[in-house]
Amino acid sequence: INEILANSKKIIIAGHVNPDPDCMGSSLAVYSILKSMGKEVTLFRSDKYPYNGDFLEYADVATETVPDFEPDLYFILDSATPERTTEPFFTKMAASKSRKILFDHHRHKDNGFYDAEVTDEGASATAAIVYRWAKSLGHELTKSEAEDICFGIFGDTGGLRYASTHKEALRIVADLAEKINYGDFCSKFFEN
């Protein structure tokens, strides 16, 4: 994955239709991390993001128009089934010779569509996979990236209340709480 990224300048990030907090948070965190690496990044979303995520940095940069340029890389998050990125986006991506990366925590059948994947059904959220990847790069998460990842994990764990909340999710959120105002974050997530 890191080799593919090193050889990619123009990148399009996308997730699944009707993006939920995990799709949103994962996409925004990856967008920010790639921008910090000097990449030209476009964020595509099929529909509006969840309204309680409006406070997140970059929440307003995504386009709902399929980009009309050919990227070096498609970076897909939380959408193991590539068709779930929307029919027009999938059609463009499937016809492209550009590289494709997937980060996801859902079960899927590897059909060779992606050039590289990080999938883990045991992860609480795709945002947890993004967290691991950032750590493996030695990337120091910013406050906004920490909020993005926390938002994704909260979304798929019901604010750390669902069965998908396990030790790793708790450890990640505890680490992220060092960077964010946790009480303020919880108020925005639950009360917006």
ZIWO-V93537 format. One record per pair of residues at least 6 apart in sequence whose ideal C-beta (glycine too) atoms are under 8 Angstrom apart, sorted by the first residue. I is the first residue (numbers start at 1). J is the second residue. Records with the same first field share a line. If there is no record, write none. Layout:
# ZIWO-V93537
I->J + J
This chain:
# ZIWO-V93537
1->101 + 116 + 118 + 133
2->137
4->73 + 99 + 101 + 115 + 116
5->34 + 37 + 39 + 73 + 101
7->72
8->39 + 71 + 72 + 73 + 99
9->39 + 40 + 72
10->39 + 40 + 42 + 69 + 70 + 71 + 72 + 73
11->34 + 39 + 40 + 41 + 42 + 71 + 72 + 73 + 74 + 75
12->41 + 42 + 43 + 44 + 67 + 71 + 73 + 74 + 75
13->27 + 30 + 31 + 34 + 41 + 42 + 43 + 44 + 75 + 76 + 77
14->27 + 43 + 44 + 45 + 46 + 74 + 75 + 76 + 77 + 79 + 85 + 89 + 93
15->23 + 24 + 26 + 27 + 45 + 76 + 77 + 78 + 79 + 85
16->23 + 46 + 78 + 79 + 84 + 85
17->46 + 47 + 84 + 85 + 86
18->46 + 47
19->27 + 45 + 46 + 47 + 49 + 50 + 78
20->50 + 78 + 155 + 156
21->50 + 52 + 53 + 151 + 152 + 154 + 155 + 156 + 189
22->78 + 125 + 126 + 127 + 152 + 153 + 155 + 156
23->77 + 78 + 79 + 126 + 152
24->45 + 49 + 50 + 53 + 56 + 59 + 148 + 151 + 152 + 155
25->53 + 56 + 125 + 127 + 148 + 149 + 150 + 151 + 152 + 153 + 155
26->77 + 78 + 103 + 125 + 126 + 127 + 129 + 130 + 148 + 149 + 152
27->43 + 45 + 62 + 77 + 78
28->43 + 53 + 56 + 57 + 58 + 59 + 144 + 148 + 151
29->127 + 130 + 134 + 141 + 145 + 148 + 149 + 152
30->75 + 77 + 103 + 130
31->41 + 43 + 58 + 61
32->57 + 58 + 142 + 144 + 145 + 148
33->130 + 134 + 137 + 139 + 145
34->41 + 75
35->41
36->139 + 142
42->63 + 67 + 71
43->58 + 61 + 62 + 63
44->62 + 63 + 64 + 65 + 66 + 67 + 85 + 89
45->62 + 63 + 64
46->64 + 85 + 86 + 89
47->64
49->59 + 62
50->155
51->192
52->188 + 189 + 190 + 192
53->59 + 151
54->192
55->147 + 188 + 192
56->144 + 147 + 148 + 151
57->144 + 147 + 148
58->144
66->86 + 88 + 89 + 92
70->96 + 98
71->96 + 98
72->98 + 99
73->98 + 99 + 100 + 101
74->93 + 96 + 98 + 99 + 100 + 101
75->101 + 103
76->82 + 85 + 100 + 101 + 102 + 103 + 104 + 114
77->102 + 103 + 104 + 126 + 130
78->103 + 104 + 105 + 106 + 126
79->85 + 102 + 104
80->102 + 104 + 106 + 107 + 108 + 119
81->108
82->90 + 93 + 94 + 100 + 113 + 114
83->90
84->90
85->93
93->100
94->113
99->115 + 116
100->113 + 114 + 115 + 116
101->114 + 115 + 116 + 117
102->114 + 116 + 117 + 118 + 119
103->117 + 118 + 119 + 126 + 129 + 130 + 133
104->117 + 118 + 119 + 126 + 129
105->119 + 120 + 121 + 122 + 123 + 124 + 125 + 126 + 128 + 129 + 156
106->119 + 121
107->121
108->119
110->117
118->129 + 132 + 133
119->129
120->128 + 129
122->166
123->129 + 168
124->153 + 156 + 157 + 164 + 165 + 166 + 168 + 169
125->152 + 153 + 155 + 156 + 157 + 164 + 169
126->152 + 156
127->148 + 149 + 150 + 151 + 152 + 153 + 155 + 156
128->149 + 152 + 153 + 168 + 169 + 172
130->149 + 152
131->141 + 149 + 172 + 176
134->141 + 145 + 149
141->149 + 176 + 179
142->179
143->179 + 180
146->176 + 179 + 180
147->176 + 180 + 185
149->172 + 176
150->173 + 176 + 177 + 180 + 185
151->189
153->160 + 169 + 172 + 173
154->160 + 173 + 189
156->162 + 164
157->164 + 165 + 169
158->165
159->186 + 189 + 190
160->169 + 170 + 173
